[in-house]
Amino acid sequence: MDFLIKNGTVYDPARHLMEKKDVALVDGVIAAPEEGKEYRQVIDAEGCIVTTGLIDYHVHYMRGASEGGVNADVVSACSGITTAVDGGTAGTGLYEHALHTLVANSQVRFLNYLLVASGGQSNNRYPENLDPALFDEKKIVAMFKKHPDNLVGLKTRISNGIIEGELARESVKRTVEIAEKAGTRVIVHVTDCSIPLDELADMLRPGDVICHIYQGKGKNICLGEDGKVLPGLLKARERGVLFDASNGRSNYDLTICQAAVEQGFVPDVISSDINESSCFLQPLHSLPRILSKYLDFGMSLEDVLDRATIRPAELIGMPELGSMAEGTTGDVVILKLKKKDVEYCDINGNTFIGHQVLVPQMTFMEGECVYCQADFA
């Protein structure tokens, strides 16, 4: 099916350029509009933003394989998401089964981090075992060699109640060593981090990612006692270590995030960490609702969209997914920025009233319409 999207404000993340123009989707790719061509449907996007499909860089989509998983396609299309990365639900023991079942049968482009612990995150009652003595380096490296188009990072969680003290330090070091051999980046979950965040950041390489950077549990948060962002985190950013907001239900604090963003410590990536506990519910809701919050925190629309399009597209090695150039994949979302009061909260009881919200109106995956609001088009 071919579509013509007229009168929209087109944002191209790859060029960081916003312009009023028409755009077409022809044979699954973005194309220039053609005078006299007959399209399956002409869509009036007046008052809307037309941009590349959103990329949620941290989700938990393995419904049926993990207690925390949600259905990939149910969540994605209505949220404007065309590509997602599962945040390490599967270790080597589950990954290939999930790849050939859940991933293979999902319409959304479904990539994965591999959890360094072989058993993965199977349930909500007890965590994975992150003792580095139990890491199966041989299998992990083999998985990355076998599935380079799907595996995009090696995930670990350094939290009190999962792994503490010197063993936590050894676990991080060992994870980085294995990632180096596998030729991939490391993603570290730091909610209630069991070692100081600046110390952990110093152990990471350029391109490695700390997720849940604005979490508020325990003493090891991104702010020091003076309320300022830890200097070690700023130095790590200068070295190329990356920071993902990765909201989640239990991994985010509004007041810490606001303070950090006001100091210029904005996220490199904004992802949802969506799971069954908060899918379309407070305090998480959805990726568009999370992105909207950062607009009210003072970030520009372009910068917010970049963090859910071109930035994660580059991290997964598919920068074309963040481009509106002709000939690139026809993953497109039409968004309306509505002016209305929206209440946000976090698990710590903090609240915030925003005044604008991004609402997906229509989503296309490879040129195919997969979602449309009932009152749009």
CORWOUR-V184048 format. One record per run of one state. SS is the DSSP state (h for helix, s for strand, l for the rest). FROM is the first residue (numbers start at 1). TO is the last residue. If there is no record, write none. Layout:
# CORWOUR-V184048
SS | FROM | TO
SS | FROM | TO
This chain:
# CORWOUR-V184048
l | 1 | 2
s | 3 | 6
l | 7 | 8
s | 9 | 12
l | 13 | 16
s | 17 | 20
l | 21 | 22
s | 23 | 26
l | 27 | 28
s | 29 | 31
l | 32 | 40
s | 41 | 44
l | 45 | 48
s | 49 | 52
l | 53 | 53
s | 54 | 59
l | 60 | 61
s | 62 | 63
l | 64 | 65
s | 66 | 66
l | 67 | 70
s | 71 | 71
h | 72 | 79
l | 80 | 80
s | 81 | 86
l | 87 | 94
h | 95 | 103
l | 104 | 108
s | 109 | 115
l | 116 | 131
h | 132 | 134
l | 135 | 136
h | 137 | 146
l | 147 | 150
s | 151 | 157
l | 158 | 158
s | 159 | 159
l | 160 | 164
h | 165 | 182
l | 183 | 185
s | 186 | 189
l | 190 | 192
s | 193 | 193
l | 194 | 196
h | 197 | 202
l | 203 | 208
s | 209 | 211
l | 212 | 222
s | 223 | 223
l | 224 | 228
s | 229 | 229
l | 230 | 230
h | 231 | 239
l | 240 | 241
s | 242 | 244
l | 245 | 253
h | 254 | 262
l | 263 | 268
s | 269 | 269
l | 270 | 273
s | 274 | 274
l | 275 | 278
s | 279 | 279
l | 280 | 284
s | 285 | 285
l | 286 | 286
h | 287 | 296
l | 297 | 300
h | 301 | 306
l | 307 | 309
h | 310 | 315
l | 316 | 318
h | 319 | 322
l | 323 | 328
s | 329 | 329
l | 330 | 331
s | 332 | 345
l | 346 | 350
s | 351 | 365
l | 366 | 367
s | 368 | 372
l | 373 | 377
